[in-house]
Amino acid sequence: MLDKLKIGIAGLGTVGVGVVKMLEKNSVLIAKRCGREIVVTAVSARSKDKDRGIDISDATWYENATDIANDDNVDLVVELIGGHEGAAYDLCVAALKNGKDFITANKALIARRGYELAQLAEENGVTIAYEAAVAGGIPVIKALKEGAAGNEILQISGILNGTCNYILTAMKETERDFDVILKEAQDLGYAEADPAFDVDGIDAAHKLAILTSIAYATPVNFDKVDVTGITGISLLDIKCAGELGYKIKLLGVCKKTETGIFQAVYPCLIDAAYPLAKTDGVNNAIFIEGDFVGNIVLEGPGAGQGATASAVLSDIIDIAAGRKSYTFNIPASDLTEQKFANANDYEGEYYLRINVLDRPGVLADITDILKNEGVSVESILQKPAKSSEKVDIFGATHKIDEKTMIKAVAKIEKLDNVLNKPTIIRILKS
Amino acid sequence: MLDKLKIGIAGLGTVGVGVVKMLEKNSVLIAKRCGREIVVTAVSARSKDKDRGIDISDATWYENATDIANDDNVDLVVELIGGHEGAAYDLCVAALKNGKDFITANKALIARRGYELAQLAEENGVTIAYEAAVAGGIPVIKALKEGAAGNEILQISGILNGTCNYILTAMKETERDFDVILKEAQDLGYAEADPAFDVDGIDAAHKLAILTSIAYATPVNFDKVDVTGITGISLLDIKCAGELGYKIKLLGVCKKTETGIFQAVYPCLIDAAYPLAKTDGVNNAIFIEGDFVGNIVLEGPGAGQGATASAVLSDIIDIAAGRKSYTFNIPASDLTEQKFANANDYEGEYYLRINVLDRPGVLADITDILKNEGVSVESILQKPAKSSEKVDIFGATHKIDEKTMIKAVAKIEKLDNVLNKPTIIRILKS
């Protein structure tokens, strides 16, 4: 058997404690599977005295996380602090410079500093691994980098945020409003006290940026993710979408297009045949289309102590067993800046809902504008609004480019009997 | 960059040709992802002159596949011949003995000879990889061995045969009989001319035996898979199951039980909440439950040129990049014979259907027997049979051990108005 692998863990929150528990409970099978023992030789966290229900008495305690990277008794640094600057970043840089492999669950760090860190890892001949950073317990980084390694990736589409998927699912199933469900999700621990990071799509965007870089060999570029969250999705739109045969999901999507790499997080309507349509509740799911493999879908828990710890362990065991890969699947020096498509350089079907005063001729006015602007309508329905004077006209279009759609909607908005800015949401078909 | 990896391919059928095409089309990205070029230096197949639409003019042609293993210009042998004896087996042994890594898509070879071959690989310090042998393009071997490496596996359940899943799905959706759908599947290329291997569950059993060995560290043991195929599943049972809220699927299931490892392929009823309930048509899907990760599900194409070639490429690229693992996840010398549970050492809910003459008292006679034998009924329904004199009584039981269920059914069969041997099918709940 090889020498023990000595790991230092920075951060003993939910995930850090999960990792230690997993190493304790499954130590025998883990040692067999990677051919060596794994021992925690150093730890760092905020409070030394807190009872976490784990035994870390044999590990050296550091007040300052970065010191773990300077401990000669540590081969591998596991960062579970979070954030893309400060302690997590400093620790990563120190670990790589000291020739230590680095594992993290930190999506912000990889999405915002990943390119620079990948270069640094390469210069120092060490490995960065981050399975836990995308979709929690689902081994999607491994599936994409290694499982689909022979494929050109045609597209990736993912339900990457469990909080948003829970909220959208619960709104649909219980017919209650966003605010009510959000509060419930917070009480259940599915949403943070400050939910902005999740519901505004930032968390999903971090994950998507990482997947895009792996798939398209481009430096990871979080700033180029076009992000729309779910705060604008009303129960009414969920109901109307349902009547048209669709669910609304927050998806992260990347694919190569003629105008560049499309990389966006946005709520959209998907029909029952779409590969991710069946994933409800807090689960995450990722749909990968490769030129040879076709469509594969991976579904599972995107968060939680056990699931995230499992992903961290997968990385630890890989490194213990000598299984390594480039940070973004090819050498960092080969990653090349590519053009990203403008968010509006998009063509597809659209869901449209217009709140109007119920007057003769209003539907005709709307359909005239759509016709004149070249927007072909697949279906159009009408639903009484709460006030008896008002109705919602909603429907789905055929394929059209987004700029045309926006132009048509701007004209509709100016009609006398149209009461608000019309809602448009993309429809995604497989 | 490292030296080129030189591979020899034995078998240029659908999959072999797919592998060569993939290496041709995606050569640039593959070389970047594994850090070296991959070249086909040797091939062997039945007919040298057949036009396969690929260029193999630079590779040495061998009439005898085993000669590939003796070619010094081959680092890695890819076996795509099939079968667990003869050419495929001989080639594998020769490759391992000559210190060459060995990749195969051959589930029969691994399920029936895998333990012996794993030992031989270990003695010779080389690697056997077989991602393509289980569930085609779905990277399930990788997900189980590496992605879930830190977990104790609590259970695996899989739709492992696309032909059977297609047939069962089509029977339900189109309400046509097994024979009609089988013929259609053969015409579509989803089923072989001799369908026994698929519909009798043998193919799924090969795959399950491999998964069991990885999950439970036991020598792979195909003979200990309890196998029931789908030929006994009637359209009537599919309809009755549907009325009770279930689908019928052919599943391969392994888990640890008090009486040993349960390892069986069988048709069963699953409800909409079961993780594999959503997988219809020719797709495969695998549900893995780990003690930390919880439930993950992987779904995708279980067969076909591109999907299978993609899995073979995943193994080739892993070996090219130096990523290796033990054949069955731990050293072959550590695999230990374990007790397998008897197929009847099973406890669960059951579907029951009894074809009877519609006479007063027949239902009471049946429910009396069930009650006296301790079988608690969850629901019981009645359906007119084709002849007006006959009805089908069907329903679901609460949890009961299989021996009791079989005993009760044997008594029911002897009742005067019961016309055939009653049908019982297990119900699987998540």
Boltz contact constraints between the chains, C-beta under 6 A:
constraints:
  - contact:
      token1: [A, 22]
      token2: [B, 150]
      max_distance: 6.0
  - contact:
      token1: [A, 22]
      token2: [B, 292]
      max_distance: 6.0
  - contact:
      token1: [A, 26]
      token2: [B, 150]
      max_distance: 6.0
  - contact:
      token1: [A, 26]
      token2: [B, 152]
      max_distance: 6.0
  - contact:
      token1: [A, 30]
      token2: [B, 150]
      max_distance: 6.0
  - contact:
      token1: [A, 32]
      token2: [B, 330]
      max_distance: 6.0
  - contact:
      token1: [A, 32]
      token2: [B, 334]
      max_distance: 6.0
  - contact:
      token1: [A, 33]
      token2: [B, 149]
      max_distance: 6.0
  - contact:
      token1: [A, 33]
      token2: [B, 329]
      max_distance: 6.0
  - contact:
      token1: [A, 33]
      token2: [B, 330]
      max_distance: 6.0
  - contact:
      token1: [A, 137]
      token2: [B, 293]
      max_distance: 6.0
  - contact:
      token1: [A, 138]
      token2: [B, 296]
      max_distance: 6.0
  - contact:
      token1: [A, 139]
      token2: [B, 143]
      max_distance: 6.0
  - contact:
      token1: [A, 139]
      token2: [B, 147]
      max_distance: 6.0
  - contact:
      token1: [A, 142]
      token2: [B, 147]
      max_distance: 6.0
  - contact:
      token1: [A, 143]
      token2: [B, 139]
      max_distance: 6.0
  - contact:
      token1: [A, 147]
      token2: [B, 139]
      max_distance: 6.0
  - contact:
      token1: [A, 147]
      token2: [B, 142]
      max_distance: 6.0
  - contact:
      token1: [A, 147]
      token2: [B, 314]
      max_distance: 6.0
  - contact:
      token1: [A, 149]
      token2: [B, 33]
      max_distance: 6.0
  - contact:
      token1: [A, 149]
      token2: [B, 314]
      max_distance: 6.0
  - contact:
      token1: [A, 149]
      token2: [B, 317]
      max_distance: 6.0
  - contact:
      token1: [A, 150]
      token2: [B, 22]
      max_distance: 6.0
  - contact:
      token1: [A, 150]
      token2: [B, 30]
      max_distance: 6.0
  - contact:
      token1: [A, 150]
      token2: [B, 310]
      max_distance: 6.0
  - contact:
      token1: [A, 150]
      token2: [B, 313]
      max_distance: 6.0
  - contact:
      token1: [A, 151]
      token2: [B, 310]
      max_distance: 6.0
  - contact:
      token1: [A, 152]
      token2: [B, 26]
      max_distance: 6.0
  - contact:
      token1: [A, 278]
      token2: [B, 278]
      max_distance: 6.0
  - contact:
      token1: [A, 292]
      token2: [B, 22]
      max_distance: 6.0
  - contact:
      token1: [A, 292]
      token2: [B, 306]
      max_distance: 6.0
  - contact:
      token1: [A, 292]
      token2: [B, 309]
      max_distance: 6.0
  - contact:
      token1: [A, 292]
      token2: [B, 310]
      max_distance: 6.0
  - contact:
      token1: [A, 293]
      token2: [B, 137]
      max_distance: 6.0
  - contact:
      token1: [A, 293]
      token2: [B, 307]
      max_distance: 6.0
  - contact:
      token1: [A, 293]
      token2: [B, 310]
      max_distance: 6.0
  - contact:
      token1: [A, 294]
      token2: [B, 301]
      max_distance: 6.0
  - contact:
      token1: [A, 294]
      token2: [B, 307]
      max_distance: 6.0
  - contact:
      token1: [A, 296]
      token2: [B, 138]
      max_distance: 6.0
  - contact:
      token1: [A, 296]
      token2: [B, 300]
      max_distance: 6.0
  - contact:
      token1: [A, 297]
      token2: [B, 299]
      max_distance: 6.0
  - contact:
      token1: [A, 298]
      token2: [B, 298]
      max_distance: 6.0
  - contact:
      token1: [A, 299]
      token2: [B, 297]
      max_distance: 6.0
  - contact:
      token1: [A, 300]
      token2: [B, 296]
      max_distance: 6.0
  - contact:
      token1: [A, 301]
      token2: [B, 294]
      max_distance: 6.0
  - contact:
      token1: [A, 306]
      token2: [B, 292]
      max_distance: 6.0
  - contact:
      token1: [A, 307]
      token2: [B, 293]
      max_distance: 6.0
  - contact:
      token1: [A, 307]
      token2: [B, 294]
      max_distance: 6.0
  - contact:
      token1: [A, 309]
      token2: [B, 292]
      max_distance: 6.0
  - contact:
      token1: [A, 310]
      token2: [B, 150]
      max_distance: 6.0
  - contact:
      token1: [A, 310]
      token2: [B, 151]
      max_distance: 6.0
  - contact:
      token1: [A, 310]
      token2: [B, 292]
      max_distance: 6.0
  - contact:
      token1: [A, 310]
      token2: [B, 293]
      max_distance: 6.0
  - contact:
      token1: [A, 313]
      token2: [B, 150]
      max_distance: 6.0
  - contact:
      token1: [A, 314]
      token2: [B, 147]
      max_distance: 6.0
  - contact:
      token1: [A, 314]
      token2: [B, 149]
      max_distance: 6.0
  - contact:
      token1: [A, 317]
      token2: [B, 149]
      max_distance: 6.0
  - contact:
      token1: [A, 323]
      token2: [B, 323]
      max_distance: 6.0
  - contact:
      token1: [A, 329]
      token2: [B, 33]
      max_distance: 6.0
  - contact:
      token1: [A, 330]
      token2: [B, 32]
      max_distance: 6.0
  - contact:
      token1: [A, 330]
      token2: [B, 33]
      max_distance: 6.0
  - contact:
      token1: [A, 334]
      token2: [B, 32]
      max_distance: 6.0
